[in-house]
């Protein structure tokens, strides 16, 4: 368009260029088709003295009197601008009009032909946002009795009658119109309707709400091609919402929480959404991961699957998420550490490190796990201890694992987390097999991780002949084992004495008992006899173990005595007395 064209010519040019997409709504004609000749005659009679630039997308030529009678913002701009010349229209530019050219087109249709404006779920969101932006709140003044916002409000009252697909499309429009749709309250009304429908569907079709259910596991199983809809019939809406951006997902989840939607269901949806976002090349994966982590952190921790959390960890570890989100995720996993599996813990080390596995991550998990130690039951501690024993056996052969890190893993849990230290002994033995260049100080720190009183007799026997362990460590283990066996023998003897001291039944008084009471006494005698037999058998086994350990101890005494005698011959100044090992 040239700068010296007349307004009528500009309007005609613009109209003809827009005819294929937007039929013009002239006064009194509604949305009916208009013959081209009628359009040309009507355009010639119209006054197009206002040029509107919408977000730099398109330029509209409109009648300023018509537009300003409805739009308060346009009236203010016209009042602040000098009167244009007769040959050039007044120019107005909007840089942030919600909905862009499409929304402005719908608004001008209403201004020119408000009687024939038809409201649909698709147009309602656009008109609602642009009407608030253009300040169409007073009904357009004296000359316009129809208020656009009142028409929109009446249309919004029918939201409960909108179909599910219309609700989702409206939300997609709202995210494009943000923040206008949020500030006007439109988004909250649609979100409320969405959450209400999900709640109603959830109540109408109850199912087992377990965070460890197959639907949640499949959401992170890359080998499975089964859709969430097929995994659980309550997840029929998952796929419909993955097209929304993370900001909208956050608002949807907050609305579902207010409607008391099951947190298990919400966590499954968040897992599915993150997986979909990670596989979508056009999505902002980092923003999606951080949003999902923040939302999971706000849910009831007991409703989130530990396996699902490790799935989130695998996806987010490559996205360089913020330290705050990383700490939140690690704290959620750490508090559920006892529910993890060995496969979950075998997280590859970050790039640039020589170690095979990320042991620092596991230590951080354990820190969060023990942060509220008073609330951890002994069962949870023992489950964590068993898991760490398996993990130690996996990482021990890693030649790049530093001894201090290995010791930190072995000693991270309190002593009551393990009934036996055989697994720790085996892991240390394996570590020493691979790391042959350790200093004496490093080895001693490692040996201190073992509670020798919790070693079995088999482990003590193996330790006695293990050349990778020093002699004083072997002696310490044997003394602890001998002390433990003596304590057991003492307890068995006391138990035997108590059983022998039980008074025998008086035959003269037995007739006073009923038949049932006599049967009970007889049963008690049988049980006592059986218990004595068991104790006798255990005592014989313990005595055999004591004899075996004493034999090994005497053998070691003889070997150490010969070695000491030889050392005295070579260097008398270094002679030391040998401690008494066995009595």
N, C-alpha and C positions, 0 to 999 in steps of 0.2 A: 504494500500500500504506500503510495507516495504521500509526501507531507502536505501537498497542496490540494488534495482531493476533498470534495465536499462531504459533509457528514452523511448525506443520503447515499452518495456513491460508496462510501466506506461501509455503511451498514449493509447495502446490497451485496457488496463483495464478500463481506464476512458471512452474511446469511447464506449465500450460494455455496460458499466453501464448507459450510457446516451442515447443509441439508442432508447429506447421506447419513450423518450420525445423530443429529438432533433436530427433529421436526419442530418448528417454531410454534409456540402456543400464543395465538393472538386473542384479544379480548372477545369473549362470546363464542369462541370456536372450540374450546376444550382441547382434547387430544385427538380430534378427528383429522383426517387427512385434508390438506388444503391444496387446491389447484395452484400451480405455479403462478398463473396470471393474477390470482387473488393476492398471493403473497407479495408480488411485485407492487401491486396497487397499494396494499396496506403499508408496505415499507416506505413508499414514497410519501405517504401521509403522516408517518411517524416522525418524531423529533428525537434524533440520536445525538445528544449533546454531551454525553459522558463516556469517556473511554476508560475502561477498567482493565488493568493488567493484573492477572491472577497468578501469583507465585512465579511469574516469568514463564508460565506454560502457554497461556493464550491471552488474547486481548478481546474484550467484549465491548461493543458499542451499544449503549442503553440510554433510555430516557431518564435523566437525573431526577425529574420530578416524580416519576413513578417509583424509582428505586429509593429515593430519599424519604418518600412517604411511608415506607415500611422499615427502613434500616436506619437506626439511630447513628451508627458509626459513619455511614455515608453522609448523613446530614451534618455531622460535626466536621468531616473533612471538607465538605463544600463550603461551610461557613468560614473555615479557616483559609480558604483559597480564594484568590481574586477571581473576578468574573472573567471567563474566557472570551476571546474575540468571536465575532460571528462566523469566522471562517474556520476556526479550529475548536474541536470539542475540549471540554475540561478533562484532564487526565488524573486518574487515581490509581495507585499501585498498592496491592496487598502482597506481602512477602510470606506470610504464614497463615493463610486462610485454610482452615481444616477441610480436607476433602478435595482441595484444588479446583480445577476447572469444572469437574463433574458436579461438585457440590454447588458451585456458583451458578451453573446452568439450571440446576433444580430450583434454586432459590429464585432466580429471575422468572422461571416459569410460574411460580406461585405469585410473584409480584404482578405479572402481566395478566394472569388468568387464575386467580385464587379459587374461584368457584369450581373449576374443573380439576384441581389438584387431587391426585389419588395417592394415598399413603399405603406403602407396602413395607414389610420388615427390612427390605434392602434399602429403601429410600429414607426410612425414618431416621436411621442413625446419621446419615449424611446431613439431612435437613436439621436435625436436632443440634448437631455441633455447629453448623454454619449459622443457624439462627441465633445461637448464643453469641457467636463471634461477631456477627453483624448487629447485635443489640436490637433484635426484633422482638422486644418485650412489651411494647405498649400498644400493640395492635395497629401500628402504622399511623396513628393520629386520627384526625377527624374524617379524612377522606377514605379510610380503609377500615371497614368494620370487622374484617376477618383477621384474627390473630394466628400467625403460623405456629407459635409455640403451643397454643391451645389445641390446635389440630394435632400436633405431634403428641402432646400429652394424652389425648384421647386415643391415639393409635397405640401408645405404649401401654395403655390399660389392657390391651389385648395380648400382651406378652405371654400370659399363660396359655393362650391358644396357638402360639407359634409352634411350628414343628421343630424337632431336634436339629435338623439341618439348617433351618432358619436362625436358630439360636447361635449355632457355630459360625455361620456366615456373618451374623451381626457382631460377634466377638472379633472376628478377623477384621471387620471394618473398624471396630473400636480401637484395636491396636494400631491401625494406620492413622486414626484420628487422635491418638494420644498426644498431648495431655488434655485436649479439649473435651473428649468423651468422658474422661475421668472427672474433671472439674465440674462438668455439668450434671453429674450424677447418673448419666445414662449407663455407663459401664457397670456401676454397682447394681442397677436393677436387672440387667441381663445376667450378671454373675449370680445374683441371688436366684434367678429362675433356673440357671444351669445346675447350681448346687442342689436346689430343691428337687430337680428331676433325678439327679444321681442318688440322692437320699431315698426318694420314693422307690426307685428301681432296686436299690439295695435292700430296703425293707420288704419289698414284694417278692424278692428271690433270694432268701437267706442261704448262705453256704458257709462252709468251714472257713473261718478267717484266721489262717495260720500264716505267720511270716515265712515259714519254711515250706509252704505248699509248693506244688509243682509249678504253678503259674509264676511265682516269683523266681524260682530257680531258672525256669526256661528263659526269663527275661534277660539273663546274662549268659545263657548257654549258646555260644556262637555256632555250635554244631547242630543246633535244632532249628528247623525251619517252621516249626509250629507257631502260629500266631497266638497272640494273647487272647484273642476272642475264643479260640478253640481250647485254650488251656483252662479258662475259667469263664463261665457264662456271665459273671458279674463285671467282666472287663470289656464289655461290648463297646464302650465309649473311648477306650484308650487310643485307638487309631484315629478317631475323629479329632482329637485334641493335640496330636503331635505336630500339626501344621502351625500351631500358635507359637509365638516367640517366648523366651524365658520370662520376660516381665509379665506377660499375660498369664503364664502358668503359675507364677507366684501369686497373683491375685486370685486365680481360680482355687488354688490350694488353700489359701487363707479363708476364702469363702466356704469351702468344704469343711474346714475345721470348725468354723462358726456354726455350720449346720450339723456338726457332730457326725460327720461321715467317718466310718471306721478307718483308723490310722493304718491298719494293715493294708487296706485297699489303696489308700493314698500312697503309701510307700511303694507298693507294687507299680502303681502308675508312674511315679517319679523314676523308678528304675527303668521302666519301659521307655519313658520319654528320653532319658539320657542316652540309652542305647540307640534310639532312632536318631537323635541329634548327632551322635558320634559317627553314624554311617552316612549322614547327609553332608555332602561337600559344601553346600551353600550356607550352612548354619554356623553360628558363632559357638563353637564347641566349648571354649573356655568360659564364656558367659553362662552357657547351659549348665556346665559342671558346677560352677560356683553357686548358681541359683539352686540347683538340686541339693547340694551339700547343706546349704543354709536351711532349706526347707526340711530335710531329713533331721537336722539338728533340733528343729523346733517340735518334732513329733515325739510321741511316747517311744522311748528307746526300746521297750520290750516288744514293740510292734514291728520292728525293723529287723530283717534277716541279716545274720552275720555274713552269710555267703553273698547276699546282695550288696552289702557294704564293701566287701572286697572287690566285687564287680565294679562298683563306683570308683574304688581306688585304682583299679587297673586302667580305667578310662582316663581318669584325671591325672594320673602320674605323668603322662606324656604331654599335658597341656600347660604346665607351668602355672598352676593356679596360685592365688595369693596365699601367703603364709597363714593368714587367719583362717581361711577355708581349709587349708591342709591340717591345721591344728584341730579344727572342729571335727573333721573326718576321723583323724587319728584318735581323738578322745571317744567318739562313738564306738569305734572298733575296739579300743582298749578296754572300755567298760564291759564289752561282751567277749573278752579274750578267751574265756573258758569255753565258749561255744564254737570257737574256730576249729579248723582241721589242719593237719600238717600241710596239705596242698595249698591252703590259704596263706600259710606263713612263708612259703618258699617264693618270696617276691624277689625277682632279679635285682641285683645291685644297680644303682644309677650308672649311666654311661660315664666313663672316665675313671672308674674305680676298678681295681683288680679283683676284688672279692666276687664270688659267685652270687651271693645272696645279700640282701639289704638287712644286715643284722642291726644297724642303728634304728631302723624302723621298728623292729621287734622290741628293742629295748624301750622305745618310746611308748609302744603299746602297753608294755608291762608297767611302765611308770603310771599311765592312766588307770590301769587295772588295779594297782595297789594304792592309788591316791585316796580312795575311800575304803581302805582295807577293813575297817571295823564292820562294814556292811557285807563283806564277802564271807560266805559260809565256808566251812572246812571242806565241803564237797566241791565247791567252786575252786578253791585253792588246789585241791588234789587233781582236779581235771586239768587245771593250768599246769601243774607240775608234770603230769603225764605227757601233756602236749610238748612242753619244753624238753623233756627227756628225748622225745622222738626228734625234735628239731636239732638238739645238740648232736645226735648221731648223724644227722644229714649234713651239718656244716663242719663237723670235725675234720673230714678229709680235705677240706679246702686249704690248699697250701698258702693262700694269700690272707687267710684269716689271722689277725693279730692275736697274740696270747691274752692281752688285756681284754679284748672284746670277748674272747671265748670265756674267760673267767667271769666277766660281767654277765654273760648269758647264764652261766652255771649257778651264779649266786644271786640272781635277780629276785627270786622268790624266797619267802621265808622258809625256815626248816620244816615247819609243819605241813608244807605243801607236798612232802614226799615221805612215804613210809619206808622206802628203800632207796639207797644211793648206789645200787648196782649199775643203773643206767648212766649215772654221772661218771662212775669209775670206768665203765666201758668206753664212754665218749672221750675221757681224758687219755685212756690207753691208746685209742685210735688217733687222737690228736698228736700224741708223742711219737707215734709210729711215722707220721708224715712230717712233723716238724722236729727234725733231729738236731737242729742247731740252737736250741733254746739254752739260755743261761741257767745257772743253778737257782738264781733268785726268781726267774720266771717260772721255773718248775715248782718251786716251793709255794708260790702263790696259787698255782693250779692245784697242788695237793691239798691245800687248805680248804678247797671247795668241797671236799669229801667229808661227810660225817661217818667216821669209821664204825661207830656203834650201829649204824643202819646198813652195814654191809652184810650180806648173807655169808654163810660158811663157805659156799662155793666160790664167791668172789674173794674171800680172804685166802682161800687155798690158792687161787690163781695169782693173787697179789704176792703171796709168799715166794713164788718162783718167777715173778716178773722183774726182769733186769732193768726195765725202764724206770722203776721206782726205787728210791734209795732205801738203805737198810733201816734207817730210823722210821721211815714211813711204814715199812712192813711190820716193825716191832709195835708201832702204835696201833696198827690194825689188829694184830694178834692179841695184844693186851686188852683192847676194847672188846674183842670177841670173847675172850676168856672171861672177862668181867660180866658180860651179858649172859653167858651160859651159866656162870655160878649163880647169878641172880635168879635165873629160871629154875635151876635145881633147888634153890632155897625155897622158892614159891611152891614147887611141886612137893617137897618134903613137908612143908607146913600144911598143904592141902591134904596130904595123906594122913598126917597126925590128926587133923580135925575130923576126917572121916572115920578114923579108928576110935575116936573119943565119943562118937554118937552113942547115946544109951540104947540098950536093946529093949525090945518090947516085953512087958510082964505078962506071962501066959495067964495068970489069974485074972487079969483085967481085960483080956482080949474078948471075953464073952460079952462084955458090956457094950461092945461096938456092934453096930449093925453090919449086915453083909456088905453093903456098899462101902462103909468105912474100912472094913478089913481088906477089901480089894484095893483101896487107895493106898493103905499102908504097904501092902505087898508090892504094889507097883513102885512105890518109892524105894523100897529095898532093892528091887531089880535095877532101877535107874542108877542108884548109888554104886552098885556093884559094877555096872557097865562103865560108869565114869572112872572108877578106880582102875579098871583094865586099860582104859585109854591113857590115863595119866602114867600108868606103869610102862606102856609102850612108848610114850613120849619121853619118859625118863631114860629108858634104855637107849633111845636114839640120841638124846643129848649127851649121855655119858660116852657114847661112841665118838661123837664129834669132839668132845673135850679131849679124849685120848688121842684122837688123830691130830688135833691142833697142838697138844703138848709134844707129840712125837716130832712134828714139824719144827716146833720151837726149840726142842733139844738139839735137833739137827743143825738149826741155824746158830745155836749157841756154840756148838762144836766148831762150825766153820768160822765163826767170828773169833773164837778163842785162838784157833790156829793162825788166823790172819793177824790177830793182835800180837801173838807170840813172835811171828815173823817180823812184824814192824818193830817190836822191842829189840830184836837182834840187830836190826839195821840202824835204828835211831832210838836209843833208850830214852832220850829226852822227851820224845813225843808219846810216851806210854800213858794210857788212860785205863781206869778200872771199868770193867764191863758191867752194865746194870743187870740186876737179877730179873730174869724174864718170867720164869715159871716157878711155882712152888711145888 
